[in-house]
């Protein structure tokens, strides 16, 4: 059944041609009916309504205006990049890097970390990497750290032998314990915040090294079909830097 509810209406007499009333009716009929533009989302809006409003704005402002972008995506995807980024709400890679739908196969987690090849411990990460490299044939994997990262701060704050405060967080960030050891050894005289900033980049390098333990990644890199890139997004100062993993 259609969702349209049609109500009966009373017919009005048709004005005679040439009359001022007829001219007014013709003028009204020629004007196209326009829907009011969607209102921008409000922070005070109900959480579900915020999602609906946000999608409607996207559909009106982007999706409906760019059929040349979205039509091909209905048939499949062929992204250039695989992007690992932090789950931090301030660091959306599609926004900060201007990535369009279809450009990047993206994984976000605490501190954008990648564990080493392990068929039992890191299967979620491993399956995403395998699909991106073996099925989608991405040509570049980018791992992006960022300023004031809570995961990095947690890693640097952890004391050996102390009890964990979370069910999962501490065990996860221990992936980059080698980076923490390096920072402690080389930068222990620096203030804590400066150590965190250095560790943000060092942790990215550990994840890049861990990527090379995946046999299909190692093979693609050796054959020149895949590049591994590190990145750091400083949202405090509005800076973004990259480096290629050797």
N, C-alpha and C positions, 0 to 999 in steps of 0.2 A: 504494500500500500504506500502511496506517495506520502511524503511528509508535508505536502502543501495543503493548506486548509483554505478552500475557496468559499467566499461568502457572497450571497446574492446582493446585487446592487440595483437601485432604481435608475431607469434610463431617464435622461433629461432631454428636452426638446433640442434638436439640432439648430443652431443659429443660422440665419440666412446668409448666403454668400455675400461678401462685401460689407457686412455689418461690422461694427467695432467689436462685438462679442465674438464673431467668427474669427476675426484677426487675432484676438487674444487667445482663443482656443488653439489656432494653428501654431502660434508662437510657442505655447506651452508644449504642444505635441512634438515640436522639433527639437526641444532640449533633451539631450541624453540623460537618462537616469543614472546618477552616480551614488555609489555606496560611500558612506562616511569613512575616512581613513581610520585604520585601527589605532587605538590610543597607545601611547608608549607605556611599557610596563611600569608599575609603581611598586616601591618597596613595601607599601602598606597593603598590597593586594594579597588575597588568599593564595597559598602556595600553588594549588592546582590551577587556579585561574591565571596566575602569573605564567605558568607554562603554556596554557592555551593562548593567552594574549601574545606571548613571545613568538609562538609558532605562527599565529595569524599575521603578525608584523613581518616575519621572515618570508612567509608565502607571498604576501602582497608586494613587499619591497625587493625581494630577491628571486624566489623560485619562479614566480609568474613572469618576471621580467627577463629571465635568462634561460629560455628554452634550449639555446645552443649549448649551454653548460650541462643542464640536467637531463636532457633527452638521451645523450649517449650513455650516461651512467645507468640508465634503466637496463642496458644490455650487459653491463659488467664493469669491473674496475681494473685499472692499470696504473697504480700509483708509482711515482718516482721514488718517494721516500718511505722509509719506516722511521717513525719518530717515537722515542722514549722521552716522556716528560713527567714532571711531578704532578701529583693529584692536587696540589695547592691551588685553591680557587683563583689566585691572582696570576696564574701562569698558564693560560690557555694557548697552546702553540699555534692553533689555527688563527687566533686573533693577533698574537704578537708577531707572527711571521707572514701573515696575509695569505695563508694556505687556503686554496679553494677546495670544495668537495671533489674527491677523486684524486687529489694530489698526494695525500699522506695516509698511510696505514699506521694508526696511532695506538700506543699503549701508555697508560698513565698509572703510576703507583707511587708509594711513598719514596720521595727523594730520587725518582726516576732510576732506580737501581736495577741491575741485571745480574742474576746469579750465574755461576758457571754451569756448564753442561751437566745435567743431572736428571735422569729419566724418572726419578721418583720425587724429588724435592721441589723442582721449579718447573713443573709441567705446564703451568699456565703461561709463563713467560716463554718457555721453550717452544710450545705449540704456535705461539704468535710469530716468533722469529722464523720457525720452519716454514710456516705458510707464506710469510712475506718474501722469504728468499727463494724457496723452492717452487711455489705456486704462482705468486704474483711477480716474481723476478724484479724486485725493487733494486735500484742501482745505488742507493745510498741509505745507510742507517745512521741516524743522528740521535745522540744521547745528550739531553739538555739539563744541566743543573741550574739553580737560580739562587738569588740573594735571599738571605733570612729564611733559609729552609728549616722547617721544624724537625724533619727527619735527620738532617745533618747535625743540628744542635743536640738532638737526643743521642746520636752516636758519639759525639764528642764529650757529652756529659756523663756517659755510662761509666760506672766504676767496676773494675774487675771483681767478680764474686758477689756483687750486690743483687738483690732480688729485682725482677722485672716489674714494672708498673702496669704494663699492658699484656694482653694475651698474645699479641703477634708482633707489635711494632719493634721491640728491641731485637728479637730474633731476626726480623727482616733486615734491619739496618746493619746488622753484623756482617752482611755481605761485603760491606766496604770497610771492614776492620783493618785490612792492610793499609788503606789510605790514612786511617786514624793513627796507626802506629808511626807512619812516615811523618805526619804532621807533628805528632808529639815529639818525635826525635829531632826534627829540624826547626820547629817553631815554638817550642815550649815557653820561650821568654816573651812571646807576643801576647797581647790581650786576647781574651776568649773570643770576642767578636771577629778579630782578625784571623784567628785560627779557623773559625767557622768558614770565613770567606775562602781561605786557602783550601780547606777540606771540601768545599762545594765543588771545586774543580778537580781535586785529586780523586774524589769519589767517582766522577765521570770517567776518569782514566782507568780506574779499576773495572768499571762496567764495560768499557771498550775492550780491555784485556780479556774479560770474561766472555765477551762475544766471540773471541777467536778460539775458544774451547769448543764451540759448536762446529762439528765437522763440515756441515754444508756451508757455514759462513766462511770458514777457513779456506775451503775449496774455491768459493766464489771470489774471495779476495785475491787468492793466488792466481786465478785466471783473469784478473783485471775486470771482472764483471760487477764488483761490489766495492764501495768505498765506505769506510767507517769514520764518522766525524763527531767530535765533541763540541758542545756548545755551553754557554753560560748566559743566562738572562738576568741582568741587574735591573730589577724594576724600581729600585730606589733612585737610580741615576739615569734610567732610560737608556741602557747600553746592552748590546748583544755582541758576543764574541764567539768565534769558531776556530777550531783547529783540527787538522787531519791526523788520524791515528796512524802511526808508522807500523 
